[in-house]
Amino acid sequence: MEEFEVPVTYKGKEHIFNGRLATFTYGYKFYVDVDGIEVVLERDDEGNLRAMLPENTSEKAIEKGLIEAIIEVFNAL
């Protein structure tokens, strides 16, 4: 897997998250570590990126706006 940094501006603050790209026969997924929680980004049937969070994230919640800001970074590429 290819590793890279994801620079995100959210609520006026700069964040750098670690990301990985996993390629498959018919597609790819991005894995982004957001404060210890692995968020998986993949394309849906319409070609838009969607985020999937592990089910055990009830201890720490990731703000929806932060997820949207991360998706915007990938859409700008």
Summary of the structure (lengths in Angstrom):
residues: 77
radius of gyration: 12.3
end to end distance: 18.6
largest distance: 38.4
contacts: 181
relative contact order: 0.21
helix: 16%
strand: 52%
